[in-house]
Amino acid sequence: MPKLKTNKTAAKRFHITGSGKIMRTRGGKSHLRRNKRPAVTRAYEDMTPVHGTNIKKVKRLLPYGLP
C-alpha cells in the first residue's frame, strides 16, 4: 500500500492532543481586534476542539496525525 500524503495546510491549522482530540484555532484573530474587549481577545488565543461533524474530514487530511 502506498504512503498517504498529509495535507500541509491542515497540518498547520490543526493540532492533535495527547488524548486524541483535534484542536483548531479560532478565526478573526488578527483583523479588527483593537476594538474588541480584552476578555474577547484573550479568548481568541485558546484553541477549541473541532466539532464532531468535521472530525472525519480532518482525519482524512491528516492520515498519520501530527508531530
N, C-alpha and C positions, 0 to 999 in steps of 0.2 A: 504494500500500500504506500503511495507517495506521501511525502510530507505535506501538511497543510500550511498555507500562508496566513500569518497573522495580519489583520488589518491594522496598519500603523496609526491611522488617525484614531481608531478605537482604543489602541494601546495607550495613547497619550491622554485620552479623556476619561478612562475608567480605571479603577483600582480594585483589586480583589483582596479582601481582608483574610486574616488567618483562619477565620471560621467559614470562609467561602462566600460571604456576601459581596455583591458587586456594588461599589460605591461610585457616585458621579459628582461632579461639581455643579453648582447652580449657575444658571445663566444670568446675565446682567451684572457681572462683577466689575466691569471696567468703565462703562459708559453711563454718564449722568448719575454718578454715585455721590457727588458732593452735596446734593440737596436731599439726601435720604437721612433718616435718623441714625444715630450711631449704633443703636441696637440692631437695626436692619443691616447695616454694613458689616457688623460682626457676624451676623447670621449667614452672610454670603461666603464667609471664609470656610464654613463647615461643609463637609461632603455629606450627601444624602444617599440613602440606598436607592438603587434602581427599582422602579415599580415592577410588580410581579408579572405584568403583561409583556414587559420588554426583556426579561431576563433571558429567554430563549434566543432572541435575536442577538443580544450582546454576546452570549456564549458562542454563537456561531462565528462571530467576528474574531473571537479570542479562543482558538481551539486548544491552546496549551496553557491558558491562564496568563498571568503576568508575573514578571520577576518581583 
